Amino acid sequence: MTKNDREEIREMFTDVLRTHSAELNGEFKVIKTELSQIKEQTTKTNGRVTSMEKEVGLIKLREVEHKTNCPNTLRIRTLEKSDVSRKSVLKFISVSIGITLGIIGTGIAIISLIIKLKA
């Protein structure tokens, strides 16, 4: 192989490498642009999520403050207790009525049995 041949081969390799290098640089530019767009969108999304998380935190804090400072809290508790008491009284009355009816029914059955036996 002569020196001319080597130079020609070297020039061919250099041309091929330059062409592929330019193509690769173009692909890298496209990838870099897409990554920049992804980063920009992610930053926007993270900003919105952070904002929403702050709002949720404020709502929770207001709710706790409201429960603590609400002037009606005592009234609500009293109403809840009276509702429980009312339900207990109604349950006691219904059970008492059931037991009373059971006793009366048993008494009537016994009296009717005695009347049948005497007759």
C-alpha positions in Angstrom: 0.0 0.0 0.0 1.4 3.3 -1.0 1.3 6.6 0.8 -1.3 7.9 -1.6 -3.5 4.9 -0.9 -3.3 5.5 2.8 -4.1 9.2 2.5 -7.1 8.3 0.3 -8.3 5.8 2.9 -7.8 8.2 5.7 -9.8 10.9 3.8 -12.6 8.4 3.2 -12.7 7.5 7.0 -12.6 11.1 7.9 -15.5 11.9 5.6 -17.5 9.0 6.9 -16.8 10.0 10.5 -17.8 13.6 9.8 -21.0 12.5 8.2 -21.9 10.2 11.1 -20.7 12.7 13.6 -23.0 15.4 12.1 -25.9 12.9 12.1 -25.2 12.0 15.7 -25.0 15.6 16.7 -28.4 16.2 15.0 -29.9 13.3 16.9 -28.4 14.6 20.1 -29.9 18.0 19.5 -33.4 16.4 19.0 -33.0 14.4 22.2 -31.8 17.4 24.1 -34.8 19.4 22.8 -37.2 16.7 23.8 -35.6 16.4 27.2 -35.9 20.1 27.7 -39.6 19.9 26.9 -40.0 17.0 29.3 -38.2 18.9 32.0 -40.3 22.0 31.4 -43.6 20.1 31.6 -42.4 18.2 34.7 -41.5 21.5 36.4 -45.0 22.9 35.6 -46.7 19.7 36.8 -44.6 19.6 40.0 -45.5 23.3 40.6 -49.2 22.5 40.3 -49.0 19.5 42.6 -47.1 21.5 45.2 -49.7 24.2 45.0 -52.5 21.7 45.4 -50.7 20.1 48.3 -50.4 23.5 50.0 -54.2 24.1 49.5 -55.1 20.7 51.0 -52.8 21.4 54.0 -54.5 24.8 54.5 -58.0 23.2 54.3 -57.0 20.6 56.8 -55.6 23.2 59.1 -58.8 25.4 58.8 -60.9 22.3 59.5 -58.9 21.6 62.7 -59.2 25.2 63.8 -62.9 25.2 63.0 -63.5 22.1 65.1 -61.4 23.7 68.0 -62.9 27.1 67.8 -66.5 26.4 66.7 -69.0 27.9 69.1 -71.5 25.2 68.3 -69.2 22.2 69.2 -70.7 22.0 72.7 -74.2 22.1 71.3 -73.5 19.4 68.8 -72.1 17.1 71.4 -75.1 17.7 73.6 -77.4 16.9 70.7 -75.5 13.8 69.9 -75.7 12.7 73.5 -79.4 13.4 73.7 -79.9 11.5 70.4 -78.1 8.5 72.0 -80.2 8.9 75.1 -83.4 9.1 73.1 -82.5 6.0 71.2 -81.8 4.2 74.4 -85.1 5.2 75.9 -87.0 4.1 72.8 -85.2 0.8 72.8 -86.0 0.3 76.5 -89.7 1.1 75.9 -89.9 -1.3 72.9 -88.3 -4.1 74.9 -90.5 -3.4 77.9 -93.6 -3.5 75.7 -92.4 -6.8 74.1 -91.9 -8.4 77.5 -95.2 -7.1 78.8 -97.1 -8.5 75.8 -95.3 -11.8 76.2 -96.3 -12.0 79.8 -99.9 -11.0 79.0 -100.1 -13.6 76.2 -98.7 -16.3 78.4 -101.2 -15.3 81.2 -104.1 -15.5 78.7 -103.0 -18.9 77.4 -102.8 -20.2 81.0 -106.3 -18.8 81.9 -107.8 -20.3 78.7 -106.2 -23.6 79.4 -107.6 -23.6 83.0 -111.1 -22.7 81.6 -110.9 -25.6 79.1 -109.8 -28.0 81.8 -112.8 -27.0 84.1 -115.3 -27.2 81.3 
